[in-house]
Amino acid sequence: MFTVIWSFERKPPARGDGGCVCEMLWRKKTEIAVSFSANPPIVCDKANGWDNFGSSCYKVKDNTKTWLSSRRDCINEGGDLVSIESPSENQYVSSKMALASGFFWQDMVNYACKLAMGRYQWSDNSPVSYTNWGPNEPNNHLGRENCVEMGITANGSSYWNDLNCDAMRDWISAKTALLL
């Protein structure tokens, strides 16, 4: 926990501006103290199905939709499809999905047709820094696999697979948590 104190002194208005304020009020020094916690608590709306991990809130959706319909649903709730950025987040997300169908959409999309680059990136155009592709993936089977799903195996491990964006999958929404 640390405290920041802002201190300022109010100066009287310039003469001739029509102000009739007691000079005593204008010379008053004001201090405002605000406390911050080095580890502020994370707040997720648990009553509506949001759970927290790190600095984000996650919500499992176990009714299948296409990638685009899933993303719209997430955006309508103030989030987006999950963007997995670390091994620990991948483990957390796969543990949540193991309770659902075992396959779900991620936020990653191959913008090959738009950018002619043939690489995956998050839908906000940020680069992908962590991946967990399954063997021989991504393979863009029949030139139609431009979205990414995560699969959960019987032993609980996970892998990523590129897939046709029109396939029906469960999904996880993610959003930045509120800090108190």
N, CA and C of each residue as an Amber inpcrd file, in Angstrom:
protein
   540
   0.8550000  -1.1740000   0.0000000   0.0000000   0.0000000   0.0000000
   0.8940000   1.2270000   0.0000000   0.5870000   2.2060000  -0.8410000
   1.3180000   3.4560000  -0.8100000   0.3460000   4.6090000  -0.9800000
   0.7480000   5.7800000  -0.5530000  -0.1240000   6.9490000  -0.5920000
   0.5340000   8.0470000  -1.3990000  -0.2520000   8.6800000  -2.2250000
   0.2150000   9.8190000  -3.0120000  -0.5100000  11.0490000  -2.4870000
   0.2380000  12.1200000  -2.2650000  -0.3840000  13.3600000  -1.7890000
  -0.1550000  14.4370000  -2.8400000  -1.2560000  14.9770000  -3.3140000
  -1.1670000  16.1210000  -4.2170000  -1.3250000  17.3730000  -3.3660000
  -0.5000000  18.3420000  -3.6100000  -0.5620000  19.5710000  -2.8430000
  -0.5750000  20.7310000  -3.8290000  -1.4890000  21.6310000  -3.6420000
  -1.5250000  22.7990000  -4.5220000  -2.0250000  23.9950000  -3.7370000
  -1.6640000  25.1770000  -4.2200000  -2.0810000  26.4090000  -3.5680000
  -2.8970000  27.2060000  -4.5680000  -4.0510000  27.6120000  -4.1580000
  -4.9040000  28.3970000  -5.0320000  -4.4390000  29.8470000  -4.9830000
  -4.4000000  30.4790000  -6.1090000  -3.9670000  31.8770000  -6.1790000
  -5.1890000  32.7680000  -6.3900000  -5.1360000  34.0030000  -5.8720000
  -6.2930000  34.8920000  -6.0330000  -6.4620000  35.2930000  -7.4890000
  -7.6890000  35.6280000  -7.8730000  -7.9200000  36.0720000  -9.2450000
  -7.2030000  37.3940000  -9.4910000  -6.8730000  37.6510000 -10.7360000
  -6.2060000  38.9100000 -11.0930000  -7.1560000  40.0660000 -10.8250000
  -6.5800000  41.2090000 -10.4470000  -7.4060000  42.3860000 -10.1760000
  -8.1400000  42.8020000 -11.4470000  -9.3220000  43.3070000 -11.2390000
 -10.0930000  43.7920000 -12.3760000 -10.9410000  42.7100000 -13.0290000
 -10.9390000  41.4870000 -12.4640000 -11.7420000  40.4470000 -13.0950000
 -13.1400000  40.3800000 -12.4930000 -13.4320000  41.3070000 -11.5890000
 -14.7690000  41.3750000 -11.0110000 -14.9700000  40.4310000  -9.8430000
 -13.9500000  39.6660000  -9.4910000 -14.0970000  38.7040000  -8.4040000
 -14.0450000  39.3860000  -7.0530000 -14.9090000  39.0280000  -6.1530000
 -14.9170000  39.5620000  -4.8020000 -14.8030000  38.4080000  -3.8250000
 -13.6950000  37.7210000  -3.8550000 -13.5170000  36.5550000  -3.0040000
 -12.5100000  36.9120000  -1.9320000 -12.7820000  36.5230000  -0.7220000
 -11.8770000  36.7730000   0.3870000 -10.5130000  36.1720000   0.0780000
  -9.4490000  36.9780000   0.2040000  -8.1080000  36.5320000  -0.1360000
  -7.6800000  35.3580000   0.7290000  -8.2280000  35.2380000   1.9300000
  -7.8830000  34.1480000   2.8210000  -8.2140000  32.7890000   2.1840000
  -9.3590000  32.6930000   1.5080000  -9.7530000  31.4490000   0.8550000
  -8.7900000  31.0810000  -0.2660000  -8.2900000  32.0400000  -0.9640000
  -7.4360000  31.7750000  -2.1150000  -6.0320000  31.3540000  -1.7140000
  -5.6150000  31.6400000  -0.5050000  -4.2810000  31.2740000  -0.0720000
  -4.2660000  29.9440000   0.6690000  -5.4040000  29.3180000   0.7700000
  -5.4890000  28.0500000   1.4800000  -4.7590000  26.9620000   0.6980000
  -3.9020000  26.2560000   1.3730000  -3.1820000  25.1470000   0.7620000
  -4.0310000  23.8900000   0.9370000  -4.2000000  23.1540000  -0.1200000
  -5.0450000  21.9660000  -0.0850000  -4.2060000  20.7290000  -0.3390000
  -4.4010000  19.7170000   0.4720000  -3.7390000  18.4360000   0.2630000
  -4.8020000  17.3630000   0.1150000  -4.5980000  16.5270000  -0.8750000
  -5.5120000  15.4150000  -1.1050000  -4.6860000  14.1360000  -1.0380000
  -5.0720000  13.2290000  -0.1920000  -4.3600000  11.9550000  -0.0740000
  -5.1910000  10.8530000  -0.7210000  -4.5580000  10.0630000  -1.5590000
  -5.2060000   8.9370000  -2.2110000  -4.3460000   7.7120000  -1.9610000
  -4.9570000   6.6370000  -1.5210000  -4.2130000   5.4180000  -1.2440000
  -4.4010000   4.4180000  -2.3740000  -3.3350000   3.7210000  -2.7040000
  -3.3580000   2.6800000  -3.7170000  -2.7810000   1.4200000  -3.1020000
  -3.2940000   0.3030000  -3.5020000  -2.7430000  -0.9690000  -3.0460000
  -1.8320000  -1.5010000  -4.1360000  -0.6950000  -2.0660000  -3.7480000
   0.2180000  -2.6520000  -4.7260000  -0.4350000  -3.8410000  -5.4160000
  -1.3560000  -4.5120000  -4.7620000  -2.0950000  -5.6410000  -5.3230000
  -3.5840000  -5.4120000  -5.1280000  -4.1810000  -4.5180000  -5.9400000
  -5.6000000  -4.2260000  -5.7430000  -6.4480000  -5.4610000  -6.0260000
  -7.5750000  -5.6070000  -5.3230000  -8.4300000  -6.7660000  -5.5610000
  -9.0620000  -6.7190000  -6.9590000  -9.2080000  -7.8900000  -7.5510000
  -9.8260000  -8.0340000  -8.8680000 -11.3140000  -8.2840000  -8.6640000
 -12.1430000  -7.6250000  -9.4490000 -13.5780000  -7.8010000  -9.3200000
 -14.1530000  -8.2950000 -10.6430000 -14.7560000  -9.4760000 -10.5950000
 -15.4710000 -10.0320000 -11.7460000 -16.9090000 -10.2850000 -11.3010000
 -17.8370000 -10.1690000 -12.2190000 -19.2620000 -10.3340000 -11.9270000
 -19.5980000 -11.8220000 -11.8110000 -19.2580000 -12.4190000 -10.6730000
 -19.4610000 -13.8550000 -10.4640000 -20.9340000 -14.2410000 -10.5130000
 -21.8150000 -13.3440000 -10.1160000 -23.2510000 -13.6410000 -10.1430000
 -23.7420000 -13.8970000 -11.5690000 -23.0520000 -13.3220000 -12.5600000
 -23.4310000 -13.5200000 -13.9540000 -22.4660000 -14.4340000 -14.7010000
 -21.7360000 -15.2650000 -13.9530000 -20.9150000 -16.2930000 -14.5740000
 -19.4710000 -15.9370000 -14.8700000 -19.0090000 -14.7360000 -14.5040000
 -17.6320000 -14.3260000 -14.7720000 -16.7340000 -14.7860000 -13.6240000
 -15.5690000 -15.3280000 -13.9640000 -14.5960000 -15.7740000 -12.9770000
 -13.2700000 -15.1020000 -13.3050000 -12.3900000 -14.9480000 -12.3190000
 -11.1540000 -14.2330000 -12.6110000  -9.9240000 -15.1320000 -12.6180000
  -8.9670000 -14.7210000 -13.4330000  -7.6320000 -15.3060000 -13.4730000
  -6.7130000 -14.1750000 -13.9010000  -5.6610000 -13.9280000 -13.1350000
  -4.7720000 -12.8080000 -13.4460000  -5.5540000 -11.5090000 -13.3740000
  -5.4320000 -10.6870000 -14.3900000  -6.1310000  -9.3960000 -14.3990000
  -7.3290000  -9.4050000 -15.3370000  -7.8430000 -10.5920000 -15.6460000
  -8.9880000 -10.7030000 -16.5550000 -10.1220000 -11.5050000 -15.9360000
 -11.3020000 -11.3010000 -16.4980000 -12.4900000 -12.0700000 -16.1310000
 -12.8280000 -12.9680000 -17.3130000 -13.2980000 -14.1720000 -17.0260000
 -13.6130000 -15.1580000 -18.0560000 -15.0100000 -15.7150000 -17.8270000
 -15.6960000 -16.0020000 -18.9330000 -17.0370000 -16.5820000 -18.8460000
 -17.1610000 -17.6890000 -19.8800000 -17.4420000 -18.9100000 -19.4160000
 -17.6170000 -20.0600000 -20.3060000 -19.0210000 -20.0240000 -20.8820000
 -19.1160000 -20.1950000 -22.1890000 -20.4020000 -20.2500000 -22.8770000
 -20.5260000 -21.6380000 -23.4970000 -21.4720000 -22.4160000 -23.0170000
 -21.5740000 -23.7880000 -23.4850000 -22.7700000 -24.0250000 -24.4080000
 -23.0250000 -23.0560000 -25.2710000 -23.9890000 -23.2560000 -26.3510000
 -23.2620000 -22.9150000 -27.6480000 -23.2640000 -23.8230000 -28.5810000
 -22.4150000 -23.6910000 -29.7580000 -22.9020000 -22.6260000 -30.7390000
 -21.9280000 -21.9240000 -31.2910000 -22.1640000 -20.9130000 -32.3240000
 -20.9500000 -20.8720000 -33.2350000 -21.0790000 -20.1630000 -34.3530000
 -19.9340000 -19.9370000 -35.2360000 -18.9660000 -18.9810000 -34.5440000
 -17.7630000 -18.8540000 -35.1090000 -16.7710000 -17.9540000 -34.5330000
 -17.3210000 -16.5330000 -34.4650000 -17.8930000 -16.0460000 -35.5700000
 -18.3910000 -14.6760000 -35.6210000 -19.5450000 -14.4580000 -34.6440000
 -20.4880000 -15.3890000 -34.5780000 -21.6110000 -15.2530000 -33.6340000
 -21.1210000 -15.3040000 -32.1940000 -20.1330000 -16.1530000 -31.9240000
 -19.5560000 -16.2230000 -30.5750000 -18.8980000 -14.9020000 -30.2070000
 -18.1620000 -14.3460000 -31.1450000 -17.4710000 -13.0790000 -30.8780000
 -18.4810000 -11.9540000 -30.6280000 -19.5450000 -11.9250000 -31.4180000
 -20.5800000 -10.8980000 -31.2040000 -21.1660000 -11.0110000 -29.8020000
 -21.4280000 -12.2440000 -29.3640000 -21.9740000 -12.4670000 -28.0290000
 -21.0210000 -11.9160000 -26.9670000 -19.7370000 -12.1970000 -27.1190000
 -18.7440000 -11.6930000 -26.1580000 -18.7170000 -10.1660000 -26.1390000
 -18.6960000  -9.5610000 -27.3060000 -18.6470000  -8.1030000 -27.4040000
 -19.8850000  -7.4840000 -26.7610000 -21.0520000  -8.1160000 -26.9480000
 -22.2840000  -7.6130000 -26.3260000 -22.2220000  -7.6390000 -24.8110000
 -21.3570000  -8.4870000 -24.2460000 -21.1980000  -8.5530000 -22.7930000
 -19.9840000  -7.7670000 -22.3080000 -19.3930000  -6.9520000 -23.1800000
 -18.2770000  -6.0920000 -22.7880000 -16.9160000  -6.7470000 -22.8710000
 -16.8090000  -7.8980000 -23.5240000 -15.5280000  -8.5820000 -23.6470000
 -15.2100000  -8.9190000 -25.0840000 -14.4930000 -10.0060000 -25.2690000
 -14.1660000 -10.5300000 -26.5950000 -13.8460000 -12.0000000 -26.4100000
 -13.7180000 -12.7350000 -27.5040000 -13.2730000 -14.1110000 -27.3830000
 -11.9110000 -14.1270000 -26.7010000 -11.6410000 -15.1690000 -25.9500000
 -10.4040000 -15.2460000 -25.1760000  -9.1800000 -15.2210000 -26.0870000
  -8.1900000 -14.4260000 -25.7110000  -6.8790000 -14.3740000 -26.3640000
  -5.8930000 -14.9670000 -25.3740000  -5.3680000 -16.1310000 -25.6690000
  -4.4880000 -16.8240000 -24.7280000  -3.0540000 -16.3700000 -24.9640000
  -2.4600000 -15.7770000 -23.9380000  -1.1590000 -15.1410000 -24.1050000
  -0.0340000 -15.7520000 -23.2780000  -0.3030000 -16.8570000 -22.5860000
   0.7620000 -17.4780000 -21.7820000   0.4120000 -18.9340000 -21.4890000
   1.4150000 -19.7390000 -21.1310000   1.1260000 -21.1320000 -20.7580000
   0.1760000 -21.2310000 -19.5550000   0.3330000 -20.3550000 -18.5720000
  -0.5380000 -20.4170000 -17.3930000  -1.9800000 -20.0650000 -17.7580000
  -2.1720000 -19.0880000 -18.6480000  -3.5210000 -18.7500000 -19.0840000
  -4.1050000 -19.9010000 -19.9120000  -3.2750000 -20.5300000 -20.7460000
  -3.7250000 -21.6720000 -21.5340000  -4.2110000 -22.7950000 -20.6100000
  -3.4700000 -23.0510000 -19.5440000  -3.8510000 -24.0910000 -18.5800000
  -5.1570000 -23.7310000 -17.8880000  -5.2930000 -22.4710000 -17.4730000
  -6.5280000 -22.0230000 -16.8120000  -7.7200000 -22.2040000 -17.7390000
  -7.5920000 -21.7160000 -18.9620000  -8.6970000 -21.7800000 -19.9230000
  -9.0490000 -23.2350000 -20.2450000  -8.0350000 -24.0800000 -20.4450000
  -8.3350000 -25.4760000 -20.7680000  -9.0200000 -26.1750000 -19.5920000
  -8.6790000 -25.7990000 -18.3620000  -9.3570000 -26.4040000 -17.2070000
 -10.8200000 -25.9780000 -17.1490000 -11.1130000 -24.7590000 -17.5470000
 -12.5050000 -24.2890000 -17.5910000 -13.2850000 -24.9940000 -18.6830000
 -12.6520000 -25.1900000 -19.8480000 -13.3450000 -25.8060000 -20.9720000
 -13.5120000 -27.3080000 -20.8040000 -12.6880000 -27.9290000 -19.9920000
 -12.8260000 -29.3690000 -19.7660000 -14.1990000 -29.6780000 -19.1590000
 -14.7980000 -28.6750000 -18.5190000 -16.1210000 -28.8490000 -17.9210000
 -17.2250000 -28.7350000 -18.9670000 -16.9080000 -28.1600000 -20.1250000
 -17.9010000 -28.0080000 -21.1930000 -17.6640000 -29.1010000 -22.2440000
 -17.8010000 -28.7830000 -23.4950000 -17.7380000 -29.7820000 -24.5670000
 -16.3320000 -30.2670000 -24.8740000 -15.3250000 -29.4780000 -24.5330000
 -13.9610000 -29.8600000 -24.8480000 -13.4010000 -29.1780000 -26.0810000
 -14.2080000 -28.5000000 -26.8740000 -13.7360000 -27.7290000 -28.0230000
 -14.3780000 -26.3560000 -27.9600000 -13.5770000 -25.2930000 -28.1780000
 -14.1550000 -23.9550000 -28.1390000 -13.3280000 -22.9820000 -28.9660000
 -13.9700000 -21.8800000 -29.3210000 -13.3330000 -20.8290000 -30.1200000
 -12.3680000 -20.0210000 -29.2800000 -11.3150000 -19.5460000 -29.9470000
 -10.4120000 -18.5490000 -29.3990000 -10.5450000 -17.2970000 -30.2630000
  -9.9520000 -16.2300000 -29.8150000 -10.0250000 -14.9470000 -30.5040000
  -9.1460000 -14.8970000 -31.7540000  -8.2370000 -15.8210000 -31.9140000
  -7.2670000 -15.7680000 -33.0080000  -7.9160000 -16.0430000 -34.3650000
  -7.4990000 -15.2800000 -35.3530000  -8.0130000 -15.4410000 -36.7100000
  -6.8620000 -15.3270000 -37.6930000  -6.9450000 -16.0880000 -38.7670000
  -5.9780000 -15.9870000 -39.8520000  -6.5190000 -14.9530000 -40.8340000
  -5.8500000 -13.8280000 -40.9200000  -6.2920000 -12.7720000 -41.8130000
  -5.6240000 -12.8890000 -43.1820000  -5.3480000 -14.0930000 -43.6190000
  -4.6290000 -14.3040000 -44.8720000  -5.3290000 -13.6270000 -46.0490000
  -6.6470000 -13.7340000 -46.1120000  -7.3280000 -13.1360000 -47.2670000
  -7.2780000 -11.6130000 -47.2260000  -7.3310000 -11.0340000 -46.0390000
  -7.3080000  -9.5740000 -45.9250000  -5.8930000  -9.0160000 -46.0820000
  -4.9290000  -9.6530000 -45.4230000  -3.5940000  -9.0840000 -45.3620000
  -2.5930000  -9.7560000 -46.2940000  -3.0120000 -10.8520000 -46.8880000
  -2.1260000 -11.6210000 -47.7750000  -0.8220000 -11.9820000 -47.0870000
  -0.8800000 -12.2230000 -45.7780000   0.3150000 -12.5750000 -45.0270000
   0.2720000 -14.0230000 -44.5700000  -0.9140000 -14.5840000 -44.4600000
  -1.0430000 -15.9590000 -44.0450000  -0.6130000 -16.2410000 -42.6230000
  -0.6900000 -15.2720000 -41.7460000  -0.3080000 -15.5090000 -40.3570000
  -1.5010000 -15.2420000 -39.4380000  -1.4600000 -15.8570000 -38.2980000
  -2.5250000 -15.6600000 -37.3260000  -2.2110000 -14.4640000 -36.4420000
  -3.2700000 -13.7930000 -36.0120000  -3.1540000 -12.6980000 -35.0590000
  -4.4790000 -12.5860000 -34.3330000  -4.4770000 -11.8810000 -33.2300000
  -5.7150000 -11.6910000 -32.4920000  -6.6270000 -10.7740000 -33.2870000
  -7.9130000 -10.8560000 -33.0310000  -8.8710000 -10.0920000 -33.8350000
  -8.7090000  -8.5830000 -33.6680000  -7.9990000  -8.1210000 -32.6180000
  -7.7220000  -6.6890000 -32.4850000  -6.4440000  -6.3030000 -33.2420000
  -5.9360000  -7.2430000 -34.0630000  -4.7330000  -7.0710000 -34.8940000
  -3.4250000  -7.1190000 -34.1100000  -3.4700000  -7.4500000 -32.8240000
  -2.2220000  -7.5690000 -32.0730000  -1.5460000  -8.8990000 -32.4190000
  -0.2200000  -8.9390000 -32.3480000   0.5010000 -10.1600000 -32.7160000
   0.3200000 -11.2670000 -31.6800000   0.5150000 -12.4830000 -32.1120000
   0.4230000 -13.6430000 -31.2380000   1.8240000 -13.9360000 -30.7070000
   1.9650000 -13.9720000 -29.3860000   3.2840000 -14.2150000 -28.7920000
   3.3890000 -15.6100000 -28.1730000   2.2780000 -16.2820000 -27.9570000
   2.2650000 -17.6240000 -27.3910000   1.3490000 -18.4990000 -28.2330000
   1.7510000 -19.7320000 -28.5120000   0.8850000 -20.6820000 -29.2200000
   0.9870000 -22.0540000 -28.5830000  -0.0030000 -22.8810000 -28.8580000
  -0.0310000 -24.2570000 -28.3650000  -0.6440000 -25.1530000 -29.4510000
  -0.1090000 -25.0250000 -30.6640000  -0.6410000 -25.7760000 -31.8000000
  -0.4950000 -27.2770000 -31.5780000  -1.4990000 -28.0260000 -32.0410000
  -1.4100000 -29.4760000 -32.0610000  -0.4240000 -29.9080000 -33.1450000
  -0.0810000 -31.2130000 -33.1980000   0.8350000 -31.7090000 -34.2250000
   0.3230000 -31.3830000 -35.6350000   1.2120000 -30.8890000 -36.4860000
   0.9120000 -30.5430000 -37.8830000  -0.1350000 -29.4300000 -38.0330000
  -0.2660000 -28.6000000 -37.0320000  -1.1950000 -27.4630000 -37.0880000
  -0.3990000 -26.1670000 -37.0100000  -0.8980000 -25.0840000 -37.5600000
  -2.0930000 -25.0050000 -38.4020000  -1.8090000 -25.5560000 -39.7980000
  -2.8310000 -26.1350000 -40.3990000  -2.6300000 -26.7300000 -41.7250000
  -3.5510000 -26.1620000 -42.8000000  -4.5040000 -25.3240000 -42.4320000
  -5.4260000 -24.7000000 -43.3760000  -6.0020000 -25.7400000 -44.3480000
  -6.5550000 -26.7970000 -43.8000000  -7.1280000 -27.8950000 -44.5830000
  -8.1280000 -27.3740000 -45.6250000  -7.9120000 -27.7350000 -46.8460000
  -8.7320000 -27.3300000 -47.9960000  -8.7960000 -25.8070000 -48.1750000
  -7.8520000 -25.0960000 -47.5700000  -7.8020000 -23.6340000 -47.7240000
  -8.9610000 -22.9120000 -47.0630000  -9.6020000 -23.5410000 -46.0710000
 -10.8010000 -22.9510000 -45.4650000 -10.6950000 -22.7300000 -43.9650000
  -9.5460000 -22.9810000 -43.3650000  -9.4450000 -22.9130000 -41.9100000
  -8.7680000 -21.6130000 -41.4720000  -9.5850000 -20.6270000 -41.1730000
  -9.0750000 -19.3070000 -40.8170000  -9.3690000 -18.9000000 -39.3780000
  -9.9700000 -19.7850000 -38.5880000 -10.2220000 -19.5000000 -37.1790000
  -9.5260000 -20.5670000 -36.3380000  -9.4890000 -20.3570000 -35.0330000
  -8.7430000 -21.2610000 -34.1550000  -9.6370000 -21.7410000 -33.0200000
  -9.5510000 -23.0440000 -32.7600000 -10.2370000 -23.6480000 -31.6280000
  -9.1920000 -24.2520000 -30.7010000  -9.6030000 -24.4650000 -29.4640000
  -8.7690000 -25.2320000 -28.5380000  -9.4850000 -26.5370000 -28.2910000
  -8.7440000 -27.6260000 -28.3850000  -9.3000000 -28.9380000 -28.0780000
  -8.7260000 -29.4300000 -26.7630000  -9.5390000 -30.1530000 -26.0140000
  -9.1200000 -30.7180000 -24.7460000  -9.1330000 -32.2430000 -24.9070000
  -8.0320000 -32.8810000 -24.5800000  -7.9450000 -34.3360000 -24.7100000
  -8.5080000 -35.0230000 -23.4650000  -8.6660000 -36.3320000 -23.5430000
  -9.2080000 -37.1090000 -22.4230000  -8.3490000 -36.9770000 -21.1640000
  -7.0350000 -36.7920000 -21.3270000  -6.1720000 -36.6620000 -20.1460000
  -6.0580000 -35.2170000 -19.6530000  -6.8110000 -34.2880000 -20.2700000
  -6.8470000 -32.9050000 -19.8090000  -5.8620000 -31.9710000 -20.4770000
  -4.9770000 -32.5100000 -21.3320000  -4.0680000 -31.6080000 -22.0420000
  -4.8420000 -30.9010000 -23.1550000  -4.2680000 -29.8510000 -23.6730000
  -4.9670000 -29.0730000 -24.7000000  -4.0660000 -28.8470000 -25.9020000
  -4.6880000 -28.5040000 -27.0100000  -3.9680000 -28.1740000 -28.2380000
  -4.8200000 -27.2080000 -29.0450000  -4.1710000 -26.4590000 -29.9210000
  -4.8730000 -25.5400000 -30.7980000  -4.9500000 -26.1380000 -32.1990000
  -6.0470000 -25.8340000 -32.8670000  -6.2960000 -26.3460000 -34.2070000
  -6.9450000 -25.2350000 -35.0380000  -6.4800000 -25.0680000 -36.2870000
  -7.1940000 -24.1400000 -37.1600000  -8.4240000 -24.8550000 -37.6990000
  -9.4890000 -24.1040000 -37.9060000 -10.7850000 -24.6880000 -38.2410000
 -11.5870000 -23.7110000 -39.0840000 -12.5320000 -24.2420000 -39.8450000
 -13.4600000 -23.4190000 -40.6180000 -14.2450000 -22.5380000 -39.6400000
 -14.3460000 -21.2670000 -39.9130000 -15.0070000 -20.3100000 -39.0100000
 -16.5040000 -20.5480000 -38.8780000 -17.0930000 -21.3340000 -39.7910000
 -18.5310000 -21.6210000 -39.7210000 -18.8560000 -22.8340000 -38.8610000
 -17.8400000 -23.5330000 -38.3480000 -18.0920000 -24.6660000 -37.4590000
 -18.7610000 -24.1560000 -36.1830000 -19.4670000 -25.0170000 -35.5160000
 -20.1660000 -24.6570000 -34.2840000 -19.3380000 -25.1190000 -33.0870000
 -19.0280000 -24.1760000 -32.1940000 -18.2090000 -24.4540000 -31.0210000
 -18.7230000 -23.6690000 -29.8170000 -18.3940000 -24.1640000 -28.6100000
 -18.5900000 -23.3800000 -27.3890000 -17.5210000 -22.2930000 -27.3960000
 -17.5440000 -21.4010000 -26.4130000 -16.5260000 -20.3570000 -26.3760000
 -16.3580000 -19.8050000 -24.9760000 -15.2670000 -19.0690000 -24.7950000
 -15.0160000 -18.3380000 -23.5490000 -14.8350000 -16.8660000 -23.8910000
 -15.6030000 -16.0450000 -23.2030000 -15.4420000 -14.5950000 -23.3100000
 -14.4350000 -14.1630000 -22.2540000 -13.6860000 -13.1230000 -22.5600000
 -12.7260000 -12.5680000 -21.6070000 -12.8190000 -11.0570000 -21.6490000
 -12.5530000 -10.4340000 -20.5080000 -12.4960000  -8.9760000 -20.4470000
 -11.6000000  -8.5670000 -19.2960000 -11.1240000  -7.3560000 -19.3470000
 -10.2740000  -6.8330000 -18.2830000 -11.0980000  -6.6940000 -17.0200000
 -10.5310000  -7.1510000 -15.9200000 -11.2170000  -7.0870000 -14.6400000
 -11.2100000  -5.6750000 -14.0970000 -12.1910000  -5.3730000 -13.2630000
 -12.2200000  -4.0980000 -12.5480000 -11.2840000  -4.1930000 -11.3630000
 -10.5450000  -3.1520000 -11.1080000  -9.6510000  -3.1160000  -9.9570000
 -10.2320000  -2.1900000  -8.9100000 -10.2730000  -2.6420000  -7.6930000
 -10.7660000  -1.7940000  -6.5990000  -9.6230000  -1.1660000  -5.8440000
